[in-house]
Amino acid sequence: MNKVRWALIGAGDIAQKRVGPALKAEPRSRLEIIVDVSPERAGKLADQLGGCVVGDRLETALANPAIDAVYLATPIGMHAGQVKAALKSGKYVLCEKPLGLNYKEACCLTALDNGARAKAGVAYFRRFYPKYLQAQDMLKAGAFGQVVLLRLAYHTWCEIKPDNPKFWRMLKAQSGGGVLSDMGSHMFDVMIGLFGLPAAVFASVRTQTFSCEAEDSAAMVMKYEHGPDVTASFNWNSKTWTHEFEIIGTEAKVRWHPYDSARVTRTIGRDVQELELPNHANVHYPLIADFVSAILEGRDPAVT
């Protein structure tokens, strides 16, 4: 195999802005089919990307021997069933986050993945940011000294009314959760990628401000057995926006703020350096490229 032939499942916002263009641009990939409940939406995206087959049934794409891999860009409540079906069909599968609506659902899928002949991964694209790779290199070199604290924060105002098409984000049966599931999961994935899983967690997760099922506030303290303490706070109910990630050591620290920007503030002792580490123009492209390499090289993707 020298080309990975893809089916893109879902033609919504993330598929239009990032996933579709990344699949089209990756030179070892070929986008064969776009599947969406709205053939009109799938057709519009296919035209935007230069043309491919359009369908409205996942089962048809999974039964097609000309498809090697599927990208699931569908609503969260559909992830578990679609990942399971894709793995059972022998396709490689890359799924938008979070993997499932809850812990039990995700565990069932990871167990299935371990027995599947195809690779599977989750689309946590921030592990490919240059600032993430820089932090990884600093940790390997011991540049932080002893890492004593991690600090994660995301605060914004996200009031979604019932007549808004995005109101599903407030319904736990469809979203799995609120701000913790939506943005907290991305920040936790970066933390886990760099430091592994914490040994203990204390969390307060609740709805304080809005009338909705999903949490609008989450605050927690975590502990690593032989590593740093962690403080984290995620809020959809504050107009005082922030989005930051900080690694603090005995010798040095780095702060990412804004989290998704190219800016890194690196402090060594009392020497403060402002660095610019730009992301790829399409932040999904490195994720797709890594997954394709994993298929072609027979290895695990960076985010399994």
HUTAZI-V369359 format. One record per residue. N is the residue number from 1. SS is DSSP state (helix for helix, strand for strand, loop for the rest). PHI is phi in whole degrees, 0 to 359 (* if undefined). OMEGA is omega in whole degrees, -180 to 180 (999 if undefined). Layout:
n=[N & N]
ss=[SS & SS]
phi=[PHI & PHI]
omega=[OMEGA & OMEGA]
//
This chain:
n=[1 & 2 & 3 & 4 & 5 & 6 & 7 & 8 & 9 & 10 & 11 & 12 & 13 & 14 & 15 & 16 & 17 & 18 & 19 & 20 & 21 & 22 & 23 & 24 & 25 & 26 & 27 & 28 & 29 & 30 & 31 & 32 & 33 & 34 & 35 & 36 & 37 & 38 & 39 & 40 & 41 & 42 & 43 & 44 & 45 & 46 & 47 & 48 & 49 & 50 & 51 & 52 & 53 & 54 & 55 & 56 & 57 & 58 & 59 & 60 & 61 & 62 & 63 & 64 & 65 & 66 & 67 & 68 & 69 & 70 & 71 & 72 & 73 & 74 & 75 & 76 & 77 & 78 & 79 & 80 & 81 & 82 & 83 & 84 & 85 & 86 & 87 & 88 & 89 & 90 & 91 & 92 & 93 & 94 & 95 & 96 & 97 & 98 & 99 & 100 & 101 & 102 & 103 & 104 & 105 & 106 & 107 & 108 & 109 & 110 & 111 & 112 & 113 & 114 & 115 & 116 & 117 & 118 & 119 & 120 & 121 & 122 & 123 & 124 & 125 & 126 & 127 & 128 & 129 & 130 & 131 & 132 & 133 & 134 & 135 & 136 & 137 & 138 & 139 & 140 & 141 & 142 & 143 & 144 & 145 & 146 & 147 & 148 & 149 & 150 & 151 & 152 & 153 & 154 & 155 & 156 & 157 & 158 & 159 & 160 & 161 & 162 & 163 & 164 & 165 & 166 & 167 & 168 & 169 & 170 & 171 & 172 & 173 & 174 & 175 & 176 & 177 & 178 & 179 & 180 & 181 & 182 & 183 & 184 & 185 & 186 & 187 & 188 & 189 & 190 & 191 & 192 & 193 & 194 & 195 & 196 & 197 & 198 & 199 & 200 & 201 & 202 & 203 & 204 & 205 & 206 & 207 & 208 & 209 & 210 & 211 & 212 & 213 & 214 & 215 & 216 & 217 & 218 & 219 & 220 & 221 & 222 & 223 & 224 & 225 & 226 & 227 & 228 & 229 & 230 & 231 & 232 & 233 & 234 & 235 & 236 & 237 & 238 & 239 & 240 & 241 & 242 & 243 & 244 & 245 & 246 & 247 & 248 & 249 & 250 & 251 & 252 & 253 & 254 & 255 & 256 & 257 & 258 & 259 & 260 & 261 & 262 & 263 & 264 & 265 & 266 & 267 & 268 & 269 & 270 & 271 & 272 & 273 & 274 & 275 & 276 & 277 & 278 & 279 & 280 & 281 & 282 & 283 & 284 & 285 & 286 & 287 & 288 & 289 & 290 & 291 & 292 & 293 & 294 & 295 & 296 & 297 & 298 & 299 & 300 & 301 & 302 & 303 & 304]
ss=[loop & loop & loop & strand & strand & strand & strand & strand & strand & loop & loop & loop & helix & helix & helix & helix & helix & helix & helix & helix & helix & helix & helix & helix & helix & loop & loop & loop & strand & strand & strand & strand & strand & strand & strand & loop & loop & loop & helix & helix & helix & helix & helix & helix & helix & helix & helix & helix & loop & loop & loop & loop & strand & strand & strand & loop & loop & helix & helix & helix & helix & helix & loop & loop & loop & loop & loop & loop & strand & strand & strand & strand & loop & loop & loop & helix & helix & helix & helix & helix & helix & helix & helix & helix & helix & helix & helix & helix & loop & loop & loop & strand & strand & strand & strand & loop & loop & loop & loop & loop & loop & loop & helix & helix & helix & helix & helix & helix & helix & helix & helix & helix & helix & helix & helix & loop & loop & loop & loop & strand & strand & strand & loop & loop & helix & helix & helix & helix & loop & helix & helix & helix & helix & helix & helix & helix & helix & helix & helix & helix & helix & loop & loop & loop & loop & loop & strand & strand & strand & strand & strand & strand & strand & strand & strand & strand & strand & loop & loop & loop & loop & loop & loop & loop & helix & helix & helix & helix & helix & helix & loop & helix & helix & helix & helix & loop & loop & loop & helix & helix & helix & helix & helix & helix & helix & helix & helix & helix & helix & helix & helix & helix & helix & helix & helix & loop & loop & loop & loop & strand & strand & strand & strand & strand & strand & strand & loop & loop & loop & loop & loop & loop & loop & loop & loop & loop & strand & strand & strand & strand & strand & strand & strand & loop & loop & loop & loop & loop & strand & strand & strand & strand & strand & strand & strand & loop & strand & strand & strand & strand & strand & strand & strand & strand & strand & strand & strand & strand & strand & loop & loop & strand & strand & strand & strand & strand & loop & loop & loop & loop & loop & loop & strand & strand & strand & strand & strand & strand & loop & loop & strand & strand & strand & strand & strand & strand & loop & loop & loop & loop & loop & loop & loop & loop & helix & helix & helix & helix & helix & helix & helix & helix & helix & helix & helix & helix & helix & loop & loop & loop & loop & loop & loop & loop]
phi=[* & 240 & 226 & 261 & 263 & 253 & 246 & 262 & 257 & 107 & 236 & 278 & 302 & 292 & 292 & 289 & 280 & 230 & 294 & 303 & 300 & 292 & 297 & 290 & 278 & 293 & 293 & 262 & 246 & 224 & 278 & 266 & 209 & 243 & 246 & 206 & 297 & 253 & 303 & 296 & 294 & 297 & 295 & 296 & 292 & 301 & 296 & 300 & 264 & 100 & 99 & 193 & 292 & 238 & 217 & 234 & 227 & 299 & 302 & 294 & 294 & 292 & 277 & 278 & 292 & 276 & 254 & 265 & 218 & 236 & 251 & 263 & 247 & 249 & 302 & 302 & 297 & 264 & 302 & 301 & 296 & 286 & 298 & 301 & 296 & 294 & 294 & 294 & 279 & 87 & 275 & 287 & 222 & 241 & 244 & 299 & 274 & 284 & 300 & 215 & 285 & 203 & 298 & 299 & 298 & 294 & 298 & 299 & 285 & 292 & 295 & 294 & 300 & 297 & 261 & 276 & 275 & 254 & 282 & 223 & 209 & 243 & 276 & 272 & 290 & 290 & 291 & 254 & 296 & 303 & 291 & 295 & 294 & 295 & 298 & 299 & 295 & 297 & 295 & 297 & 276 & 73 & 291 & 280 & 72 & 275 & 282 & 251 & 205 & 245 & 230 & 239 & 208 & 216 & 229 & 204 & 251 & 223 & 268 & 246 & 279 & 302 & 273 & 275 & 302 & 269 & 297 & 303 & 297 & 268 & 253 & 299 & 294 & 255 & 257 & 85 & 168 & 262 & 297 & 293 & 290 & 286 & 252 & 300 & 298 & 297 & 288 & 295 & 297 & 298 & 301 & 292 & 299 & 274 & 234 & 82 & 278 & 289 & 274 & 211 & 222 & 242 & 224 & 244 & 234 & 203 & 255 & 258 & 244 & 261 & 268 & 206 & 284 & 281 & 291 & 253 & 216 & 209 & 223 & 208 & 237 & 231 & 223 & 265 & 301 & 234 & 203 & 281 & 276 & 225 & 241 & 215 & 216 & 228 & 221 & 263 & 238 & 222 & 277 & 268 & 297 & 206 & 206 & 215 & 221 & 224 & 247 & 242 & 238 & 291 & 249 & 205 & 213 & 232 & 230 & 255 & 202 & 295 & 305 & 266 & 275 & 279 & 282 & 228 & 259 & 248 & 242 & 241 & 63 & 247 & 272 & 257 & 240 & 258 & 245 & 241 & 235 & 295 & 282 & 301 & 302 & 242 & 293 & 278 & 299 & 299 & 298 & 297 & 298 & 295 & 293 & 297 & 300 & 299 & 295 & 289 & 263 & 69 & 242 & 284 & 290 & 299 & 244 & 278]
omega=[174 & 175 & 174 & -176 & -169 & 162 & 176 & -177 & -176 & -178 & -180 & -171 & -176 & 178 & -178 & -173 & -170 & -169 & 180 & 178 & 179 & 178 & 180 & -175 & -176 & -169 & 180 & -179 & 172 & 179 & -175 & -173 & 172 & -178 & 177 & 178 & 176 & 178 & 179 & 179 & 178 & 180 & 179 & 178 & 178 & 178 & 179 & -176 & 176 & 173 & 171 & 180 & 179 & 178 & 179 & -179 & 177 & -176 & 180 & 179 & -179 & 180 & -176 & -179 & 179 & 178 & 178 & -170 & 176 & 171 & -179 & 178 & -173 & 177 & -172 & -179 & -180 & -171 & -172 & -179 & -178 & 176 & 180 & -180 & -179 & 179 & -180 & 179 & 179 & 179 & 167 & -176 & 175 & -171 & 171 & 180 & -13 & -175 & 180 & 180 & -176 & -176 & -178 & -180 & -180 & 179 & 178 & -179 & 180 & 176 & 178 & 179 & -179 & -180 & -176 & 178 & 179 & 178 & 176 & 179 & 178 & -168 & 174 & -170 & -176 & 176 & 179 & 175 & 175 & -180 & 175 & -179 & 176 & 179 & 178 & 179 & 179 & 178 & 180 & -179 & -178 & -174 & 179 & -167 & 173 & 177 & -173 & -176 & 167 & -180 & -178 & 179 & 173 & -179 & 178 & 177 & -175 & 178 & -178 & -178 & -179 & -179 & 178 & 178 & -180 & -178 & 177 & 179 & -179 & -177 & -173 & 180 & -180 & -175 & -176 & -179 & -177 & -172 & 179 & 179 & -173 & -177 & 179 & -178 & 178 & -177 & 176 & 180 & 176 & 178 & -179 & 178 & -178 & -170 & -175 & -178 & 177 & -178 & -177 & -179 & 167 & -176 & 168 & -176 & -175 & 175 & -175 & -164 & -174 & 176 & -178 & -179 & -174 & -179 & 173 & -178 & 175 & 177 & -177 & 172 & 179 & -178 & 170 & -176 & 178 & -177 & -171 & 163 & -179 & 167 & -179 & 176 & -180 & -176 & 170 & -169 & 174 & 179 & 177 & -170 & 166 & 178 & -172 & -180 & -176 & 174 & -175 & 179 & 179 & -176 & -174 & 173 & 172 & 178 & 175 & 177 & -4 & -172 & -176 & -179 & 178 & -171 & 172 & 172 & -179 & -179 & 176 & -171 & 177 & 179 & -178 & 180 & 175 & -176 & 174 & 180 & -172 & 174 & 171 & -179 & 174 & -171 & 175 & -175 & 179 & 177 & 179 & -179 & 178 & -178 & 177 & 177 & 179 & 178 & -174 & -178 & -180 & 179 & 175 & 172 & -179 & 177 & -175 & 999]
//
